[in-house]
Structure formats: C-alpha cells, structure tokens
C-alpha cells in the first residue's frame, strides 16, 4: 500500500457533500466554515471545499488577501476551513452565506444574486483531527485550486458529481452515505492532482510522496511501522547511502526518518485507542514499542496526555456526539 492510501486509511477522514448553491451576477458572499453559524457546526478541524459545476467566480482569503479565479470543473479547497469571499465581483458588500441556507431535498440549498450570468457549485467538507492530520494539512496552502475538469480522470470525476447531484435531489435511502463517500473521493482525487502539479522544487509531505527515494522510504515505514527500522536498512532498501537518504528525507519532510517513524507509530496508536478495545500493551507492541512504559512516555511527549487519558477522552467525546 502506498503512503498516501495508508495515511488516509489510518486517519479515517469522514465527510459529506452538504450544500448545492446557485448564484447569479452580480454576487458576493462571505463564508466562515469554522464559525458558530456554520451549517457544519463550529468544529475547529475541518477541510472545506467547493466544486464549480457551472460558470465562473473568484475567491479571496480574508486573512491575507490571496485571490484565485475559478471556472467550471475546478475544486477550491480550504484545508484549514479559512474565512473567505466568493463572488462575481469581490468589491461588492458581501452577504453572509449562513443567512441564505435553506433546507433542500437532501443537501442544503442556496439561491442568490442579481439575475445575471449563473454560477453553480456544490460544497463539501471532511472532519479531521488536527493532532493526527497536521502533517498532511501543513503540506497544503490555506487555499488552493485543483482542476478536476481535465485529464484522464475527468470523466469519472464528472460522473461522480452528476451522481451526487442526483442523489441530493432524490433523497433516497442511503443518500447520506453516498454523499459522504463522494466527498472523500473528491478529496483524494484533489490530493492526487495537487501532487502531480507541484513544482519540482516543492518540499513537504505530499511532495515527498512523489520523490522516487523518499516516496519509497515512506511506503516502507507505513507498510511495517512495527519493524525495528534503522536509517541504514531503510537506505539500503531504497537504493541510497545512509547520509543521502537522511538528507533527502529531511529536506522534504523537515525531520529525519526515525523521527517521522515515531510520529507515525503514535498516530496509528492514537487511532486504535480511539476505535478499538485492544489493551494498551497490545497496541504498544503492535506499534513497535518494547514496553508499555516506553509507549506511555512517547505518547505523552507527542500528545501531552497519556494513552489511557486519550482513550477516555475520546470515549467521552463519542458519547456527547451520539447522545449516548
């Protein structure tokens, strides 16, 4: 399994397509995905995106003024759920998108604007845990455009979007699950497209996946996290000298291979503590720790709490979320 697939499997991001929006020129809106009035709630850990189905518009980050032009077939991703403007004219006084949302037959619905040229998009999101997903999100800009409407995968992407729109309109049994899976598939495809268009000099976790040697090293660490890896063994396996791999890995990821491995082991452990009833000793052993005490110390250094307290806190969070 490649490192990206493995990371997504372990992190278990969950999402949904939740909004079908249609605007007519002139229009301008302001959106705060993390705000208290957001239709998704005020979760601090959210990846938010729009997929343009029809028309054109611009988007602007509130925090730094970065502006992107979008056209049909583009996906606009905001990995940190940042406040942003969207519109045909960003100089207009923006209307709060939260005040426009209406219930729909499946997804929520927005119709707004001055009656001119039409722009339509669907919105989705993924919930994540910053403590676990930070490395992946740090590799992405605060706002990015990913063209989904070209390339060899354009057909199936457009087919997914059409299916999602039909599901939202029909509101059949299972539609909620279908829309959630669609959100996850679009996110994965957006990451893949983004990796493909990264400049050669780009560094970071996603750029490292594309590198011949670093990508192979990451795959090995993900495939066998419990193995007692050394930099020497890892370098020999990928076909580099120890010093070359250590330098190359650090240039891309900002940390040496063994430090990355420690963090990845603890990420796996944190998710297992959240989702399984296995003993702490079993999880520690499966993640490559010789003793539960060593596992406890490493976990606390990374997450500022013990494995037992983490598990208890996650169980309490689930009870609150589900009302159990």
Secondary structure, DSSP 4 states (H G I P E B T S, - for coil): --HHHHHHHHHT-EEEEEEEEEEESS-EEEE-TTSTT-TT---SSEEEEEEEEESEEEEEETTT--EEEEETTEEEEETT---EEEES-TTSPPEEGGGT-B--SSSEEEEEESSSSEEEEEEEEEE--HHHHHHHHHTS-SSEEEE-SSSTTHHHHHHHHHHHHHHHHH--TTHHHHHHHHHHHHHHHHHHHHHHHS-TT--SHHHHHHSHHHHHHHHHHHHTTTS---HHHHHHHHTS-HHHHHHHHHHHHSS-HHHHHHHHHHHHHHHHHHH----HHHHHHHTT-S-HHHHHHHHHHHHSS-HHHHHHHHHHHHHHHHT-
